[in-house]
Amino acid sequence: MSILSSSPSSSQTDRAKNNSGGSSSAFKGNSAALIMETLTKATDRQQQASSRPSNFLNSKMFMGGLGASGRHFLGESQTCTHNLHISATMNNTILTLTDSNGDPITTQSGGSAGFKKSARAGPEAGYQAMTKLIEKVEEKNVQIQTLHVLMKGFGPGRDSAFKAIRAKTTWDIKRISDTTPIPFNGCRPPKARRL
């Protein structure tokens, strides 16, 4: 039987009856329906594979338009409507909301949320900065359908800013990316501090 045929041959149904033994007819009907469903899924996959261009692996669609950063793996038809950049350094947490082209809509930081000196880097500063950013977005009446969160750095405000998004909004987060630059033995690091 070919994969494309819709009904099993008589010899296959006879074998199925013999193998089932004394099972009920309802069970036979369910298993036949399950087999047919599996076969249709397989044919759908084959048709999708045959409809792809021959250079699909090297195409812009497969790699998500590697372009400048090389970190995006969704196709152009699946781009998010807004991007949220979270830059969490050891001294501050800076949040920037941009549209899909990268043009900034609003920005907020631990310092602009009212924290001073070393408190700007803490988790509470990241949480409050995200809360203020959400308020700004609501004031500007920006409609966010899908969101791509890009995190950079390993500061303490990184996770708390993300928790504020989940707690205070119903934004649909489609992607989370880590854009922290990692040197491949690049510049010499500064000497260790003496404490």
Solvent accessible surface area in square Angstrom, and as a share of the most:
residue,aa,sasa,rsa
1,M,111,0.50
2,S,70,0.45
3,I,71,0.36
4,L,128,0.64
5,S,44,0.28
6,S,89,0.57
7,S,75,0.49
8,P,62,0.39
9,S,52,0.34
10,S,86,0.55
11,S,60,0.39
12,Q,55,0.24
13,T,49,0.29
14,D,75,0.39
15,R,139,0.51
16,A,60,0.46
17,K,120,0.51
18,N,119,0.61
19,N,127,0.65
20,S,34,0.22
21,G,56,0.54
22,G,88,0.84
23,S,40,0.26
24,S,70,0.45
25,S,92,0.60
26,A,71,0.55
27,F,124,0.52
28,K,74,0.31
29,G,44,0.42
30,N,102,0.52
31,S,40,0.26
32,A,51,0.40
33,A,62,0.48
34,L,114,0.57
35,I,101,0.51
36,M,53,0.24
37,E,89,0.40
38,T,79,0.46
39,L,35,0.17
40,T,70,0.41
41,K,105,0.45
42,A,27,0.21
43,T,15,0.09
44,D,74,0.39
45,R,150,0.55
46,Q,97,0.43
47,Q,106,0.47
48,Q,110,0.49
49,A,58,0.45
50,S,93,0.60
51,S,92,0.59
52,R,131,0.48
53,P,79,0.50
54,S,125,0.81
55,N,93,0.47
56,F,47,0.19
57,L,123,0.61
58,N,132,0.68
59,S,25,0.16
60,K,132,0.56
61,M,102,0.46
62,F,89,0.37
63,M,59,0.26
64,G,11,0.11
65,G,19,0.18
66,L,65,0.32
67,G,77,0.74
68,A,116,0.90
69,S,53,0.34
70,G,28,0.27
71,R,94,0.34
72,H,53,0.23
73,F,134,0.56
74,L,58,0.29
75,G,5,0.05
76,E,102,0.46
77,S,98,0.64
78,Q,103,0.46
79,T,82,0.47
80,C,5,0.03
81,T,49,0.28
82,H,18,0.08
83,N,24,0.13
84,L,0,0.00
85,H,71,0.31
86,I,1,0.01
87,S,32,0.21
88,A,0,0.00
89,T,65,0.38
90,M,138,0.62
91,N,107,0.55
92,N,30,0.15
93,T,0,0.00
94,I,79,0.40
95,L,0,0.00
96,T,32,0.19
97,L,0,0.00
98,T,6,0.04
99,D,39,0.20
100,S,61,0.39
101,N,130,0.67
102,G,38,0.37
103,D,81,0.42
104,P,99,0.62
105,I,44,0.22
106,T,10,0.06
107,T,73,0.42
108,Q,11,0.05
109,S,21,0.13
110,G,0,0.00
111,G,29,0.28
112,S,72,0.46
113,A,15,0.12
114,G,56,0.54
115,F,49,0.21
116,K,155,0.66
117,K,162,0.69
118,S,99,0.64
119,A,50,0.39
120,R,89,0.32
121,A,9,0.07
122,G,18,0.18
123,P,76,0.48
124,E,94,0.42
125,A,0,0.00
126,G,0,0.00
127,Y,62,0.23
128,Q,60,0.27
129,A,0,0.00
130,M,0,0.00
131,T,23,0.14
132,K,84,0.36
133,L,0,0.00
134,I,8,0.04
135,E,87,0.39
136,K,74,0.31
137,V,3,0.02
138,E,121,0.54
139,E,142,0.64
140,K,112,0.47
141,N,110,0.56
142,V,35,0.20
143,Q,116,0.52
144,I,21,0.11
145,Q,109,0.49
146,T,26,0.15
147,L,0,0.00
148,H,2,0.01
149,V,0,0.00
150,L,12,0.06
151,M,14,0.06
152,K,94,0.40
153,G,15,0.15
154,F,136,0.57
155,G,6,0.06
156,P,62,0.39
157,G,0,0.00
158,R,43,0.16
159,D,89,0.46
160,S,14,0.09
161,A,0,0.00
162,F,46,0.19
163,K,129,0.55
164,A,0,0.00
165,I,2,0.01
166,R,149,0.54
167,A,75,0.58
168,K,100,0.42
169,T,22,0.13
170,T,139,0.81
171,W,37,0.13
172,D,66,0.34
173,I,31,0.16
174,K,115,0.49
175,R,42,0.15
176,I,100,0.51
177,S,19,0.12
178,D,73,0.38
179,T,27,0.15
180,T,16,0.10
181,P,87,0.55
182,I,128,0.65
183,P,99,0.63
184,F,194,0.81
185,N,155,0.79
186,G,56,0.54
187,C,128,0.77
188,R,225,0.82
189,P,103,0.65
190,P,124,0.78
191,K,183,0.77
192,A,92,0.71
193,R,199,0.73
194,R,234,0.85
195,L,191,0.95
